Amino acid sequence: MLNYRDFGKCTMKINVAVVLNLLIVLFQIAAAYASNTNCQEEVDYLTNLVISAEKNGLTHKLPENADEYKPKSDNISDFGEFDFVIVGAGSAGTVVANRLSEVSTWKILLLDAGSFGDNLTDIPNMYFPVEFSKYNWGFTSTSQKTACLGMVDKKCPLARGKGIGGTTLINGLVYSRGSSIDFDRWGKHVNDSRWAYPSVLKFFKKSEDFHHRDKDAPVVESVHGVKGYLNVEYHLPRSPQLNAFLKANEELGMPVADYNAGTGLGASPAQINTKNGRRYDGGKAFVRPVLKRNNLQVLENSYVTKILIDKATKTTKGVSFTRNGESYVASAKKEVVLCAGAISSPHILLLSGVGPKKHLESKQIDVIQDLEVGSSLKDHPTFYGLNFGSNYTEPVMSVREQVEIFLRGFGPLAAPGNNQGVGFYESQFTNGTGYPDIEIMFIPANATTDLSQKAFRLTDQSYQDVWGHNNRSQTYILYVVALHAESKGTVRLKSNDPFNYPLINTNFLSDPASKDIKTIYEGIQLGLKLAGTKSLQKIASKLQGGPLKACKNFKYLTEKYWYCAIRQISMDLYHPVGTCPMGRFPDKGDVVNSRLQVHGVKNLRVADASVFPFTFAGHPNAPSVMVGEQVSDILKEDHLRQRPTLS
C-alpha cells in the first residue's frame, strides 16, 4: 500500500520554447538530476512504481461486489449529528464539501467508500494501471445485444472511480464543459434560468484556475477563470501527429478553436485537469486545501448502505454506512446531499425506498417514494476501432527518462491515456445549428499498452483483428463519440443486499430510429476524410486493422461493414449520466427539481451527473463540478436566507 508523498521539490516550470526541442530538454534534465541525490531518489521511486503498477495491472482482478465493506457484527453505532451529510466525494461531492464548510457554523460530514489519491494516481498516463487498482469499483454492464459484442461475455466495461475525487482519480481528465446550447436547452427544460448558459458560465469560471501554457492553443480568455480551485492546462509537448490533425481540420474548413468558449464547435489540443503535468483530481483540488477546517470531517473507506427517510413524513434523517467492519448511523440536522455518481446515486436511492414501485416491491424494499430512479441511463457511445499507421515515429524513451521529464511537468507520463486532442463537429442531425453532435478524440502514437485489451474487455479475436496491426510508436487512434445519444439504459437492483453491485444495462445503440449508430458511422467517415487530407498524408496516414472476423459477411469498409464493426467495439467513455434526471414532472420520469431536491422527499438532494436531463456536447466532469457549485449556492440560499456572492 502506497503512502501519499508530495513529489514537488524537483519540479520547475519550463518555458514553452524549451519544450520544442525534446532532445535539449532531455540533456538538461539529465544534467540536473546527475547532481541532485534527492531528485535521483524520486526518480528511482517513481520509476519502480510505474514498472510495478503496469505489471500488477495484468494480474489484478477487479471486485464483483462490495462484500469487503460488510460489517462483522450486527451492532450499529451512532456516529453523531451533522448539519449536512454528503454521500460521495466525486466531481460534485468534493466541491459541495468545500463550499458548505466555508460556513464556519455548519458541521459537515463527507463520506466516501475509497481513499485519497496517491503517487500512482498522480501520474496521468498511469490511466490503465490505476483502473486495475483499489480506485476502480470494477462495474460491468449486463450482457448486451446491440453493442459491446466484441467484448468478453458481451459486457461493456464501466470504470467508475472510488475515492476522494471519484472518477477524476482514473479518468482521461479532459476539461470540456459542453455547448452553450446544452445549457440554454437545460434552463428551458426545467423553466429555471439558473441552468441556462449565462448563469452556469459564472460557476464554471468560479471553479477554474486556467493556465494557457501552450501559447499556440486557441483560447478565449474571457470565458475562463483564474482563481478557482480546479487547475486547467494543456499537455506539453505536442505530438507532431496532433499538429497534423489540427491542420487537417483547417484544411477541411473546420475551425481550430477554444471548444469551451460557447457553442463548442472546433478542434484543439485538449484542455485537461493537470497541474504541472500531474493529475489534479477533485480531492486534490477541492478537499485537500480545506482539510484543516474544524467543521469538515472527511471519512474515507465508508460505504453508504442506505439513506434514512421517515416513511410517514418522507423526511430524510441521515444515512447508514459501514467502515472498517463496523456499522454506523450519521444524522443530518439540515439535509443529506447525494453525490455518488450516475451509477451509485440511483443504487443508493433504490436501496432506500426511492424508485420505481414495482421494482422495489419485487426486491422486498419498502417504497418511500415512487420515482423513475435509474430508468434513463444515458452515455456517450464511443467507437474505439479507428487506428491509423504513419511514417512518424514517436520517440521511445525508457521509463526512467519518462519519469525525469514528468517531474518537470510534461512528457508522455503527463498525458492521460496519451489523449492530446479533441474535435467537436455537427452531424447530419444538427447541421447548420452550431450544435456539436460528434466528437473525435485524437490519441497520438504510444497510446496502446499491454493493458489495453484487458481495460476494454476485448476478446482475443477482437483485439487481434484491430490492435494486432498497430505499431505502437507510429499508430495514432481516433475515438469517435456520439454526443447526443438517444438510447437509454437502466440501473436496477440485483437484490436488496446493499453489498451486491447494481445491474447496469447500458443498452447502447438500441434507439429505434438508429440515430446513434448513424452518428458514429458519420463520425468514422469524417475521421477517414481527415486522414486523407494533405496534412495527415504528409505522415502517410493509413487505416490499420480489420476486417473484423465477426463482420466477415460484409464487404470491408462498406456501410454495412462499419455498422457491424460499430456494434462489436463501441462502448462507454466514462460518461454515464441521467439516472436521476432533473425536471418538473415526476409523473413523466423526473427525479429532482431545479433546486436538486428529490421530488416528494424532504431534506434530500442529488447533485452529480445523474441529474443531467440529457447528454451534453462535452464531457460530464466539468458540468458535474458546476452542479456541485450550484447546489452549494442553493443550500446557502435556503439555509442562510441570503444569496451568496459569486467570486
Secondary structure, DSSP 8 states (H G I E B T S, - for coil): --------TT-----HHHHT-HHHHHHHHHHHHHT-HHHHHHHHHHHHHHHHHHHHHHH----SS-GGG--SSS-EEEEEEEEEEEE--STTHHHHHHHHTTSTT--EEEE-SSB---TTTTSTT-HHHHHTSTTB--EE----SSS-TTBGGG--EE--B-BTTGGGGTS--B-----HHHHHHHHHHHT-GGGSHHHHHHHHHHHEEE---STTS---GGG--BSSSEEEEE-SS--HHHHHHHHHHHHTT--B--TTSSS--EEEE-EESEETTEE--HIIIIIGGGTT-TTEEEE-SEEEEEEEEETTTTEEEEEEEEETTEEEEEEEEEEEEE-SHHHHHHHHHHHTTEE-HHHHHHTT---SEE--TTS-BB---EEEEEEEE-S-------HHHHHHHHTTT-SGGGSGGG--EEEEE--TTTTTTT---EEEEEE-SS---TTHHHHHTB-HHHHHHHGGG--TTT-EEEEEEESS----BEEE-S-S-TTS--EEE--TT--TT-HHHHHHHHHHHHHHHHHTSHHHHTTT-EEE----GGGTTS-TTSHHHHHHHHHHHEE--S--B-SS-B-S-GGGT--B-TT-BBTT-BTEEE-SGGG-SS--SS-SHHHHHHHHHHHHHHHHHHHHSS-----
